[in-house]
Amino acid sequence: MAGTFTYPAGNFLFFSQDENKEFSIPLKNIRDGITKIKKHNVFIYKKHDIIEVFDAHCTHMGCILNFYKDKNKFICPCHHSQFSIAGVRIKGPAKRNLDKIASRIKNKKLFIG
């Protein structure tokens, strides 16, 4: 139970620094659906020509979300908040949608951050 409270705080304090740097991914490596970039704790949602990037941290307490393809949604392993594939909050305790991360396409690459 203590891990439920210490994990989000420790994750934020010790691991979030590198996540704020811009990075890029070749567009050819991004397929329709969800792509998780573990190193940067982001999810990339692609459907045809639409690309959105979401922070993989739950908006409740910052736990890293899991994506369940069979359910087509993100679920927090700590407190079970749920979000749609488009990042919209379905069920709490989270009170808001997933945070979107700025991205742009240039030279056949997706730049994130």
Backbone torsions as a table, in degrees:
resi	resn	phi	psi	omega
1	MET	NA	-37.0	179.6
2	ALA	-60.8	-33.8	179.4
3	GLY	-62.8	-28.0	178.9
4	THR	-60.2	-33.5	-178.5
5	PHE	-96.1	-33.9	-176.5
6	THR	-81.7	-30.4	-178.9
7	TYR	-58.5	-52.1	-178.9
8	PRO	-60.6	-42.7	-179.2
9	ALA	-66.1	-45.4	179.1
10	GLY	-65.1	-40.1	178.6
11	ASN	-61.5	-43.9	-179.5
12	PHE	-66.9	-45.9	-174.9
13	LEU	-70.8	-35.5	-170.8
14	PHE	-107.2	-19.9	-173.0
15	PHE	-120.3	-6.9	-173.2
16	SER	-83.8	-10.2	-174.3
17	GLN	-62.2	-45.1	-177.8
18	ASP	-74.2	-18.7	-177.5
19	GLU	-70.4	-19.4	-176.7
20	ASN	-84.9	-5.4	-179.9
21	LYS	-83.9	145.5	177.3
22	GLU	-70.8	142.8	175.3
23	PHE	-144.1	167.5	-178.4
24	SER	-133.2	157.4	178.7
25	ILE	-137.4	133.2	175.4
26	PRO	-59.7	135.0	-179.7
27	LEU	-57.5	-31.4	-179.2
28	LYS	-64.6	-17.8	-179.8
29	ASN	-89.2	-1.4	-177.8
30	ILE	-110.3	114.3	-179.8
31	ARG	-100.8	164.3	175.7
32	ASP	-57.4	141.8	-177.5
33	GLY	108.5	-148.4	-176.9
34	ILE	-108.3	132.2	172.7
35	THR	-120.8	126.5	177.8
36	LYS	-100.6	130.1	174.9
37	ILE	-107.6	92.5	-174.2
38	LYS	-58.9	-41.2	-176.3
39	LYS	-57.6	-32.8	-176.6
40	HIS	-111.5	3.5	179.6
41	ASN	51.4	55.2	175.5
42	VAL	-134.0	155.1	170.6
43	PHE	-115.0	136.1	175.1
44	ILE	-109.2	124.3	177.3
45	TYR	-106.3	122.3	179.6
46	LYS	-127.4	131.6	173.0
47	LYS	-139.8	108.9	-175.2
48	HIS	58.0	-114.3	-178.8
49	ASP	-98.5	2.7	-179.9
50	ILE	-93.5	128.1	177.7
51	ILE	-129.9	128.3	174.4
52	GLU	-128.9	145.2	-179.6
53	VAL	-119.5	130.7	-179.1
54	PHE	-119.7	143.6	170.7
55	ASP	-66.1	134.2	-177.7
56	ALA	-81.0	1.1	178.5
57	HIS	-85.8	135.6	175.2
58	CYS	-63.8	140.7	-179.0
59	THR	-78.5	0.9	176.8
60	HIS	-83.2	-64.2	-178.1
61	MET	-135.6	9.4	172.6
62	GLY	90.1	8.2	177.0
63	CYS	-65.3	152.8	178.4
64	ILE	-78.1	124.8	-178.6
65	LEU	-74.6	156.7	170.6
66	ASN	-111.6	145.2	174.4
67	PHE	-104.3	129.1	178.9
68	TYR	-108.9	105.2	-176.5
69	LYS	-61.8	-39.0	-178.7
70	ASP	-66.1	-28.3	178.3
71	LYS	-99.3	-11.5	179.5
72	ASN	57.9	42.1	178.3
73	LYS	-154.8	162.6	175.4
74	PHE	-92.5	138.1	177.9
75	ILE	-133.0	133.6	178.6
76	CYS	-78.9	127.5	179.9
77	PRO	-73.8	-15.5	-176.9
78	CYS	-86.5	-51.6	-174.0
79	HIS	-129.0	6.8	170.6
80	HIS	69.1	24.5	170.2
81	SER	-62.2	150.9	-179.1
82	GLN	-130.1	144.3	-178.3
83	PHE	-136.5	145.1	177.7
84	SER	-71.0	171.6	178.1
85	ILE	-62.6	-21.3	177.4
86	ALA	-92.8	8.4	176.5
87	GLY	84.3	7.7	-178.2
88	VAL	-84.8	133.0	179.6
89	ARG	-62.9	128.5	177.7
90	ILE	-103.3	-43.4	-172.5
91	LYS	-148.4	141.3	-178.2
92	GLY	-86.8	-178.3	33.1
93	PRO	-84.0	-8.7	175.5
94	ALA	-57.7	142.1	-176.9
95	LYS	-104.0	-9.5	-176.7
96	ARG	-139.8	167.3	179.8
97	ASN	-66.5	169.8	175.2
98	LEU	-65.6	149.7	177.5
99	ASP	-77.3	131.6	175.7
100	LYS	-87.7	148.5	178.7
101	ILE	-115.0	136.0	-179.6
102	ALA	-61.0	141.5	177.6
103	SER	-148.6	159.0	177.6
104	ARG	-151.3	155.5	179.1
105	ILE	-108.9	131.8	178.0
106	LYS	-155.1	134.6	177.2
107	ASN	52.6	44.2	177.7
108	LYS	62.4	28.0	177.0
109	LYS	-132.0	149.8	172.9
110	LEU	-99.0	118.7	177.7
111	PHE	-97.9	129.2	-175.2
112	ILE	-122.0	132.7	175.6
113	GLY	113.7	NA	NA
